[in-house]
């Protein structure tokens, strides 16, 4: 198993540039006075904020998967992939996204477009890093239970054939 970087806890690929900057600013403002300096982490190369990227390589490095979507997108495949890789999830309480999280069990749901709530959910993992492992295990369990392709196909065939 590839060792994850302890200093790169979040993968957040699906966010537009304006929201990306807003989240970064909230995190910076909160951590400039109360803890590690996010800006300093960026300058030192300890934190990367890559924006839009292919998901799988980043999931391998990330400890937590963040999808702050506000679209009605069905159940996001990227979130299912993160769950299968044993990553806790932070996503919005929006149709499709909410089906991937059992609040407080394998991650956190935040209101769509609520940058403050998103930053708070991310901070929970920074302040309580033990949640990463326990919620990650639950994500894997839920992925196997809900999204295993063999199980989904069997349910679909049963539904179609009656």
Backbone as a chain_set.jsonl record, in Angstrom:
{"seq": "XXXXXXXXXXXXXXXXXXXXXXXXXXXXXXXXXXXXXXXXXXXXXXXXXXXXXXXXXXXXXXXXXXXXXXXXXXXXXXXXXXXXXXXXXXXXXXXXXXXXXXXXXXXXXXXXXXXXXXXXXXXXXXXXXXXXXXXXXXXXXXXXXXXXXXXXXXXXXXXXXX", "coords": {"N": [[0.843, -1.196, 0.0], [0.515, 2.195, -0.818], [2.05, 4.783, 0.939], [0.312, 7.423, 2.42], [0.581, 10.966, 2.164], [0.979, 12.724, 5.082], [0.547, 15.389, 5.329], [-1.187, 16.222, 3.406], [-4.246, 16.405, 3.452], [-6.621, 16.669, 1.938], [-8.539, 16.126, -1.007], [-9.885, 17.864, -3.567], [-11.357, 18.03, -6.266], [-13.534, 18.975, -7.864], [-14.445, 21.885, -8.124], [-15.247, 25.24, -8.695], [-13.169, 27.979, -9.841], [-13.622, 30.409, -8.454], [-14.983, 29.576, -6.117], [-13.017, 27.918, -5.097], [-11.01, 29.749, -4.397], [-12.429, 31.158, -2.442], [-12.863, 29.195, -0.438], [-10.203, 28.653, 0.221], [-9.443, 31.158, 1.207], [-11.096, 31.362, 3.494], [-10.102, 29.219, 5.023], [-7.465, 30.101, 5.283], [-7.859, 32.522, 6.75], [-8.927, 31.586, 9.143], [-6.92, 29.918, 10.126], [-4.67, 31.48, 10.261], [-4.536, 32.843, 12.648], [-5.196, 30.985, 14.597], [-3.855, 28.586, 14.404], [-1.726, 26.398, 12.451], [-0.288, 28.069, 9.652], [-1.935, 28.323, 6.703], [-1.18, 29.557, 4.291], [1.587, 29.685, 4.619], [2.105, 26.937, 4.65], [1.531, 26.343, 1.992], [3.532, 27.848, 0.674], [5.792, 26.546, 1.629], [5.507, 24.148, 0.446], [4.105, 22.151, 1.652], [1.386, 21.904, 1.534], [-0.761, 21.384, -1.117], [-2.71, 22.978, -3.527], [-4.294, 22.098, -6.008], [-6.478, 22.587, -7.73], [-8.548, 21.776, -10.516], [-8.163, 18.412, -11.236], [-7.114, 15.067, -12.383], [-8.786, 12.402, -10.73], [-8.029, 9.823, -9.419], [-5.075, 9.573, -8.997], [-4.68, 11.593, -7.106], [-6.364, 10.847, -5.06], [-4.99, 8.695, -4.03], [-2.997, 9.938, -2.619], [-4.344, 11.567, -0.878], [-6.011, 12.084, 2.265], [-8.61, 12.659, 2.891], [-11.619, 13.033, 1.057], [-13.073, 15.652, -0.733], [-15.969, 16.989, -2.005], [-17.458, 19.62, -3.037], [-19.991, 20.027, -4.393], [-22.796, 21.581, -5.998], [-24.579, 20.762, -7.77], [-27.259, 18.82, -9.207], [-26.349, 15.871, -9.534], [-26.71, 13.109, -9.688], [-25.389, 10.101, -8.211], [-22.2, 10.793, -7.44], [-19.506, 9.508, -9.277], [-16.827, 9.91, -8.661], [-16.879, 10.274, -5.903], [-17.744, 7.764, -5.094], [-15.502, 6.304, -5.896], [-13.583, 7.368, -4.178], [-14.629, 6.494, -1.743], [-14.373, 3.729, -2.118], [-11.656, 3.562, -2.004], [-11.262, 3.931, 0.619], [-11.525, 6.467, 1.811], [-12.577, 9.116, 3.917], [-15.469, 11.216, 3.453], [-16.327, 14.499, 2.504], [-19.004, 16.255, 1.542], [-21.65, 17.949, -0.23], [-24.965, 18.498, 0.986], [-26.75, 17.642, -1.104], [-28.877, 16.422, -3.766], [-27.942, 13.17, -4.792], [-25.147, 13.553, -4.069], [-25.526, 13.45, -1.285], [-26.211, 10.82, -0.906], [-23.926, 9.391, -0.562], [-22.867, 9.729, 1.914], [-23.088, 8.959, 5.32], [-23.942, 10.888, 7.764], [-21.465, 11.889, 9.987], [-20.554, 9.311, 10.221], [-19.146, 8.169, 7.956], [-18.23, 10.501, 7.036], [-18.909, 13.992, 6.377], [-21.737, 16.069, 5.749], [-22.361, 19.12, 4.114], [-24.074, 22.255, 3.764], [-24.996, 23.231, 0.425], [-22.903, 25.547, -1.278], [-21.995, 26.779, 1.038], [-19.414, 28.097, 2.27], [-18.19, 28.507, 4.747], [-19.189, 26.37, 6.341], [-18.103, 24.26, 4.913], [-15.343, 24.686, 5.267], [-15.259, 24.342, 8.062], [-15.929, 21.613, 8.289], [-13.702, 20.493, 7.046], [-11.755, 21.349, 8.81], [-12.396, 19.797, 11.037], [-11.212, 17.306, 10.501], [-8.56, 18.06, 10.533], [-8.245, 18.872, 13.167], [-9.06, 16.585, 14.516], [-7.518, 14.078, 13.734], [-7.794, 11.312, 13.997], [-10.273, 10.662, 13.077], [-9.997, 10.301, 10.382], [-9.048, 7.708, 9.811], [-11.048, 6.042, 11.026], [-13.481, 6.904, 9.835], [-12.767, 6.531, 7.196], [-12.573, 3.739, 7.021], [-15.276, 3.13, 7.346], [-16.291, 4.337, 5.048], [-15.243, 2.641, 3.083], [-16.563, 0.266, 3.78], [-19.253, 1.022, 3.371], [-19.124, 1.563, 0.626], [-18.673, -0.983, -0.417], [-21.031, -2.188, 0.382], [-23.114, -0.622, -0.781], [-22.366, 0.143, -3.432], [-21.02, -1.813, -4.85], [-20.246, -3.264, -7.887], [-21.086, -5.805, -8.743], [-23.167, -6.416, -6.976], [-24.903, -4.273, -7.491], [-25.472, -4.705, -10.202], [-26.768, -7.204, -10.019], [-29.07, -6.485, -8.572], [-30.227, -4.758, -10.413], [-30.716, -6.458, -12.617], [-32.527, -8.211, -11.428], [-34.607, -6.431, -10.932], [-35.301, -5.658, -13.539], [-35.973, -8.111, -14.746], [-37.887, -8.99, -13.098]], "CA": [[0.0, 0.0, 0.0], [1.254, 3.442, -0.89], [1.875, 5.605, 2.132], [-0.27, 8.722, 2.13], [1.243, 12.11, 2.769], [0.236, 13.159, 6.253], [0.286, 16.82, 5.256], [-2.099, 16.517, 2.291], [-5.442, 15.684, 3.855], [-7.833, 16.889, 1.168], [-8.582, 16.153, -2.466], [-11.12, 18.577, -3.88], [-11.187, 18.335, -7.675], [-14.673, 19.563, -8.576], [-14.828, 23.158, -7.522], [-14.854, 26.257, -9.653], [-12.053, 28.795, -9.384], [-14.088, 31.395, -7.484], [-15.221, 28.875, -4.853], [-11.72, 27.454, -4.627], [-10.37, 30.879, -3.724], [-13.205, 31.483, -1.239], [-12.558, 28.188, 0.583], [-8.826, 28.877, 0.637], [-9.408, 32.362, 2.031], [-11.678, 31.051, 4.798], [-9.122, 28.416, 5.76], [-6.335, 30.972, 5.638], [-8.225, 33.48, 7.79], [-9.115, 30.88, 10.414], [-5.692, 29.293, 10.614], [-3.587, 32.451, 10.435], [-4.46, 33.258, 14.047], [-5.511, 29.931, 15.564], [-3.094, 27.36, 14.202], [-0.748, 26.461, 11.362], [-0.615, 29.034, 8.609], [-2.164, 27.651, 5.439], [-0.354, 30.2, 3.277], [2.954, 29.227, 4.861], [2.15, 25.546, 4.201], [1.607, 26.376, 0.525], [4.847, 28.35, 0.294], [6.786, 25.533, 1.993], [5.262, 22.936, -0.313], [3.471, 21.147, 2.502], [-0.008, 21.828, 1.127], [-0.946, 21.686, -2.526], [-4.094, 23.313, -3.886], [-4.123, 21.979, -7.453], [-7.648, 22.9, -8.549], [-9.12, 20.648, -11.266], [-7.154, 17.384, -11.509], [-7.635, 13.692, -12.432], [-9.093, 12.031, -9.347], [-7.372, 8.673, -8.801], [-3.743, 9.798, -8.437], [-4.767, 12.452, -5.938], [-6.977, 10.068, -3.982], [-3.952, 7.856, -3.441], [-2.219, 10.768, -1.704], [-5.211, 12.314, 0.033], [-6.592, 11.406, 3.415], [-10.039, 12.983, 2.916], [-12.112, 13.476, -0.235], [-14.007, 16.768, -0.596], [-16.702, 17.306, -3.236], [-18.422, 20.671, -2.683], [-20.859, 20.235, -5.544], [-24.153, 22.059, -5.758], [-25.381, 20.3, -8.893], [-28.002, 17.567, -9.071], [-25.531, 15.089, -10.451], [-26.76, 11.674, -9.424], [-24.382, 9.719, -7.218], [-20.933, 11.056, -8.127], [-18.572, 8.387, -9.388], [-15.584, 10.245, -7.96], [-17.092, 10.023, -4.48], [-17.756, 6.312, -4.941], [-14.107, 5.871, -6.0], [-12.918, 7.742, -2.925], [-15.116, 5.568, -0.714], [-13.762, 2.419, -2.377], [-10.26, 3.66, -1.589], [-11.226, 4.093, 2.068], [-11.367, 7.869, 2.212], [-13.767, 9.804, 4.42], [-16.045, 12.113, 2.451], [-17.03, 15.749, 2.818], [-19.716, 16.68, 0.341], [-22.814, 18.785, 0.045], [-26.263, 17.868, 1.225], [-27.467, 17.855, -2.374], [-29.256, 15.133, -4.36], [-26.84, 12.401, -5.339], [-23.99, 13.632, -3.165], [-25.892, 13.04, 0.074], [-26.346, 9.363, -0.841], [-22.627, 8.782, -0.304], [-22.409, 10.008, 3.279], [-23.891, 8.821, 6.529], [-23.403, 11.998, 8.552], [-20.718, 11.544, 11.188], [-20.107, 7.916, 10.185], [-18.057, 8.086, 6.986], [-17.892, 11.848, 6.608], [-19.787, 15.093, 6.763], [-22.509, 16.785, 4.73], [-22.431, 20.56, 4.337], [-25.028, 22.892, 2.851], [-24.394, 23.709, -0.819], [-22.422, 26.935, -1.364], [-21.691, 27.313, 2.36], [-17.958, 27.997, 2.385], [-17.84, 28.383, 6.163], [-19.463, 24.996, 6.783], [-17.123, 23.4, 4.251], [-14.074, 24.862, 5.981], [-15.401, 23.723, 9.384], [-15.855, 20.159, 8.129], [-12.3, 20.183, 6.768], [-11.012, 21.561, 10.059], [-12.637, 18.653, 11.939], [-10.197, 16.289, 10.234], [-7.27, 18.6, 10.961], [-8.242, 18.88, 14.63], [-9.274, 15.215, 15.004], [-7.035, 13.214, 12.652], [-8.218, 9.915, 14.165], [-11.491, 10.478, 12.282], [-9.633, 9.908, 9.016], [-8.995, 6.244, 9.723], [-12.332, 5.399, 11.348], [-14.454, 7.232, 8.794], [-12.296, 5.901, 5.966], [-13.013, 2.333, 7.062], [-16.722, 3.127, 7.115], [-16.515, 4.622, 3.633], [-14.984, 1.405, 2.33], [-17.657, -0.666, 4.09], [-20.443, 1.509, 2.671], [-18.92, 1.387, -0.816], [-18.898, -2.4, -0.722], [-22.442, -2.486, 0.638], [-24.041, 0.116, -1.64], [-21.935, 0.45, -4.79], [-20.315, -2.924, -5.484], [-20.837, -3.43, -9.218], [-21.773, -7.103, -8.833], [-24.432, -6.3, -6.244], [-25.761, -3.331, -8.217], [-25.943, -5.39, -11.413], [-27.728, -8.239, -9.634], [-30.337, -5.797, -8.235], [-30.766, -4.225, -11.656], [-31.259, -7.594, -13.382], [-33.715, -8.67, -10.716], [-35.648, -5.434, -11.151], [-35.712, -5.72, -14.94], [-36.592, -9.404, -15.058], [-39.024, -9.18, -12.195]], "C": [[0.875, 1.242, 0.0], [0.985, 4.264, 0.36], [1.346, 6.974, 1.727], [0.542, 9.814, 2.801], [0.395, 12.592, 3.929], [-0.149, 14.635, 6.167], [-0.634, 17.199, 4.112], [-3.424, 15.834, 2.55], [-6.629, 15.797, 2.922], [-7.598, 16.776, -0.33], [-9.918, 16.787, -2.816], [-11.087, 18.985, -5.35], [-12.319, 19.094, -8.336], [-15.159, 20.82, -7.881], [-14.418, 24.238, -8.514], [-13.841, 27.206, -9.015], [-12.469, 29.798, -8.308], [-14.329, 30.737, -6.124], [-13.924, 28.378, -4.253], [-11.018, 28.561, -3.847], [-11.098, 31.245, -2.434], [-12.903, 30.506, -0.116], [-11.153, 28.419, 1.113], [-8.729, 30.098, 1.543], [-9.996, 32.116, 3.424], [-10.691, 30.237, 5.631], [-7.935, 29.265, 6.193], [-6.699, 31.869, 6.806], [-8.389, 32.794, 9.142], [-7.809, 30.374, 10.986], [-4.545, 30.272, 10.774], [-3.431, 32.835, 11.898], [-4.642, 32.112, 15.031], [-4.69, 28.662, 15.396], [-2.102, 27.519, 13.078], [-1.197, 27.412, 10.262], [-0.72, 28.331, 7.261], [-1.272, 28.244, 4.35], [1.099, 29.75, 3.408], [3.116, 27.773, 4.396], [2.272, 25.482, 2.681], [3.007, 26.775, 0.075], [5.941, 27.328, 0.574], [6.589, 24.23, 1.232], [4.634, 21.819, 0.507], [2.013, 20.925, 2.148], [-0.074, 22.202, -0.343], [-2.424, 21.946, -2.767], [-4.153, 23.289, -5.406], [-5.309, 22.389, -8.311], [-8.171, 21.656, -9.239], [-8.018, 19.667, -11.656], [-7.823, 16.029, -11.742], [-7.746, 13.155, -10.999], [-8.188, 10.953, -8.749], [-5.967, 8.935, -8.25], [-3.765, 10.645, -7.163], [-5.41, 11.719, -4.764], [-5.941, 9.201, -3.283], [-3.121, 8.634, -2.427], [-3.063, 11.403, -0.602], [-5.685, 11.444, 1.185], [-8.098, 11.571, 3.457], [-10.433, 13.458, 1.519], [-13.193, 14.529, -0.03], [-14.637, 17.054, -1.952], [-17.782, 18.331, -2.9], [-19.351, 21.024, -3.835], [-22.205, 20.806, -5.123], [-25.053, 21.698, -6.924], [-26.171, 19.069, -8.5], [-27.335, 16.597, -10.026], [-25.666, 13.59, -10.295], [-25.745, 11.348, -8.354], [-23.018, 9.855, -7.895], [-19.993, 9.849, -8.115], [-17.284, 8.672, -8.619], [-15.709, 9.998, -6.459], [-17.123, 8.524, -4.205], [-16.327, 5.763, -4.998], [-13.347, 6.189, -4.717], [-13.346, 6.816, -1.795], [-14.467, 4.201, -0.881], [-12.301, 2.402, -1.952], [-10.133, 3.934, -0.085], [-10.984, 5.512, 2.534], [-12.664, 8.386, 2.815], [-14.199, 10.858, 3.397], [-16.602, 13.366, 3.117], [-17.694, 16.146, 1.511], [-20.953, 17.462, 0.752], [-24.071, 17.942, 0.227], [-27.16, 18.191, 0.031], [-27.824, 16.488, -2.945], [-28.064, 14.456, -5.031], [-25.652, 12.387, -4.404], [-24.341, 13.086, -1.788], [-26.023, 11.53, 0.213], [-25.024, 8.663, -0.548], [-22.155, 8.94, 1.133], [-23.49, 9.687, 4.3], [-23.244, 9.797, 7.504], [-22.727, 11.513, 9.831], [-20.203, 10.113, 11.221], [-18.936, 7.754, 9.215], [-17.679, 9.464, 6.433], [-18.918, 12.86, 7.063], [-20.488, 15.676, 5.539], [-22.542, 18.259, 5.1], [-23.459, 21.153, 3.388], [-24.327, 23.356, 1.567], [-24.046, 25.196, -0.725], [-22.134, 27.573, -0.002], [-20.201, 27.1, 2.641], [-17.527, 27.815, 3.834], [-18.044, 26.975, 6.684], [-18.47, 24.015, 6.166], [-15.776, 23.479, 4.972], [-14.13, 24.214, 7.364], [-15.301, 22.205, 9.309], [-14.413, 19.733, 7.86], [-11.459, 20.324, 8.038], [-11.221, 20.425, 11.052], [-11.571, 17.58, 11.756], [-8.805, 16.763, 10.628], [-7.161, 18.512, 12.48], [-8.382, 17.49, 15.234], [-8.827, 14.217, 13.932], [-7.418, 11.74, 12.808], [-9.503, 9.625, 13.392], [-11.177, 9.977, 10.877], [-9.664, 8.391, 8.886], [-10.357, 5.614, 9.978], [-13.384, 5.678, 10.283], [-14.058, 6.636, 7.453], [-12.701, 4.434, 5.896], [-14.502, 2.226, 6.777], [-17.056, 3.44, 5.66], [-16.305, 3.371, 2.8], [-16.126, 0.404, 2.529], [-18.923, -0.261, 3.335], [-20.318, 1.353, 1.159], [-19.183, -0.061, -1.214], [-20.374, -2.763, -0.594], [-23.362, -1.868, -0.421], [-23.666, 0.155, -3.114], [-21.132, -0.653, -5.468], [-21.004, -3.252, -6.805], [-21.585, -4.751, -9.354], [-23.135, -7.044, -8.142], [-25.406, -5.38, -6.976], [-26.323, -3.996, -9.471], [-26.98, -6.455, -11.093], [-29.08, -7.608, -9.293], [-31.01, -5.278, -9.497], [-31.399, -5.35, -12.495], [-32.529, -8.115, -12.735], [-34.878, -7.728, -10.952], [-36.196, -5.539, -12.577], [-36.488, -7.001, -15.25], [-37.749, -9.748, -14.128], [-38.751, -10.22, -11.201]], "O": [[1.859, 1.322, 0.736], [-0.16, 4.421, 0.783], [1.866, 7.605, 0.807], [1.117, 9.613, 3.871], [-0.798, 12.843, 3.76], [-1.067, 15.079, 6.856], [-0.845, 18.386, 3.866], [-3.716, 14.801, 1.948], [-7.595, 15.057, 3.107], [-6.597, 17.262, -0.856], [-10.968, 16.296, -2.402], [-10.821, 20.145, -5.663], [-12.073, 19.81, -9.306], [-16.15, 20.811, -7.151], [-13.346, 24.151, -9.112], [-13.68, 27.228, -7.795], [-11.731, 30.007, -7.345], [-13.925, 31.278, -5.094], [-13.747, 28.41, -3.035], [-10.493, 28.324, -2.759], [-10.462, 31.603, -1.442], [-12.706, 30.916, 1.029], [-10.933, 28.385, 2.324], [-8.008, 30.073, 2.541], [-9.459, 32.603, 4.419], [-10.471, 30.532, 6.806], [-7.461, 29.161, 7.324], [-5.931, 31.973, 7.762], [-8.029, 33.362, 10.174], [-7.611, 30.397, 12.201], [-3.529, 29.921, 11.374], [-2.322, 33.123, 12.348], [-4.275, 32.251, 16.198], [-4.833, 27.739, 16.197], [-1.675, 28.632, 12.772], [-2.393, 27.525, 9.99], [0.267, 27.81, 6.739], [-0.673, 27.504, 3.571], [1.759, 29.469, 2.407], [4.142, 27.417, 3.816], [3.024, 24.668, 2.146], [3.598, 26.131, -0.792], [6.918, 27.253, -0.171], [7.399, 23.311, 1.349], [4.637, 20.662, 0.086], [1.462, 19.862, 2.434], [0.489, 23.213, -0.763], [-3.283, 21.219, -2.269], [-4.072, 24.342, -6.04], [-5.156, 22.526, -9.525], [-8.236, 20.59, -8.627], [-7.054, 20.041, -12.325], [-8.974, 15.842, -11.35], [-6.887, 13.43, -10.161], [-7.631, 11.156, -7.67], [-5.69, 8.544, -7.116], [-2.962, 10.434, -6.254], [-5.044, 11.943, -3.611], [-6.013, 8.999, -2.071], [-2.597, 8.051, -1.479], [-2.557, 11.732, 0.47], [-5.746, 10.219, 1.077], [-8.798, 10.716, 4.0], [-9.685, 14.19, 0.871], [-14.121, 14.327, 0.753], [-13.938, 17.327, -2.927], [-18.894, 17.962, -2.521], [-19.478, 22.191, -4.205], [-22.687, 20.542, -4.022], [-26.148, 22.242, -7.068], [-25.799, 18.355, -7.569], [-27.712, 16.509, -11.195], [-24.786, 12.857, -10.747], [-25.283, 12.248, -7.652], [-22.715, 9.11, -8.826], [-19.729, 9.256, -7.068], [-16.717, 7.773, -7.998], [-14.753, 9.562, -5.818], [-16.587, 8.066, -3.197], [-15.979, 4.861, -4.236], [-12.564, 5.373, -4.232], [-12.52, 6.4, -0.982], [-14.056, 3.583, 0.101], [-11.768, 1.355, -1.584], [-9.031, 4.142, 0.421], [-10.311, 5.735, 3.541], [-13.741, 8.123, 2.28], [-13.398, 11.326, 2.588], [-17.26, 13.298, 4.155], [-17.025, 16.347, 0.498], [-21.251, 17.609, 1.937], [-24.202, 16.84, -0.306], [-28.163, 18.897, 0.138], [-27.155, 15.499, -2.646], [-27.286, 15.092, -5.741], [-25.198, 11.321, -3.989], [-23.559, 12.348, -1.19], [-25.956, 11.005, 1.324], [-25.01, 7.455, -0.31], [-21.15, 8.347, 1.525], [-24.646, 10.088, 4.16], [-22.144, 9.561, 8.002], [-23.334, 10.821, 10.648], [-19.49, 9.736, 12.15], [-17.87, 7.268, 9.593], [-16.905, 9.572, 5.482], [-19.687, 12.627, 7.996], [-19.917, 15.763, 4.452], [-22.729, 18.607, 6.266], [-23.691, 20.603, 2.312], [-23.189, 23.822, 1.619], [-24.8, 25.991, -0.165], [-22.038, 28.797, 0.091], [-19.791, 26.069, 3.173], [-16.601, 27.055, 4.117], [-17.187, 26.437, 7.385], [-18.046, 23.058, 6.814], [-15.151, 22.456, 5.249], [-13.154, 23.601, 7.796], [-14.666, 21.577, 10.157], [-13.957, 18.721, 8.391], [-10.568, 19.516, 8.299], [-10.32, 20.117, 11.832], [-11.082, 17.011, 12.732], [-7.961, 15.955, 11.015], [-6.122, 18.128, 13.016], [-7.887, 17.234, 16.332], [-9.664, 13.58, 13.293], [-7.367, 10.993, 11.831], [-9.791, 8.469, 13.084], [-11.999, 9.305, 10.255], [-10.25, 7.858, 7.943], [-10.78, 4.739, 9.222], [-14.104, 4.767, 9.874], [-14.924, 6.273, 6.657], [-13.12, 3.945, 4.847], [-14.938, 1.333, 6.051], [-17.995, 2.873, 5.102], [-17.101, 3.072, 1.91], [-16.593, -0.222, 1.577], [-19.586, -1.104, 2.731], [-21.301, 1.045, 0.484], [-19.835, -0.33, -2.223], [-20.896, -3.555, -1.378], [-24.286, -2.526, -0.899], [-24.551, 0.196, -3.969], [-20.611, -0.443, -6.563], [-22.211, -3.491, -6.835], [-22.62, -4.805, -10.018], [-24.127, -7.558, -8.658], [-26.597, -5.679, -7.068], [-27.51, -3.866, -9.768], [-27.966, -6.596, -11.816], [-30.122, -8.135, -9.682], [-32.231, -5.354, -9.628], [-32.502, -5.188, -13.017], [-33.499, -8.426, -13.425], [-36.01, -8.171, -11.15], [-37.408, -5.511, -12.789], [-37.518, -6.975, -15.923], [-38.493, -10.698, -14.369], [-39.603, -10.509, -10.361]]}, "num_chains": 1, "name": "protein.A"}
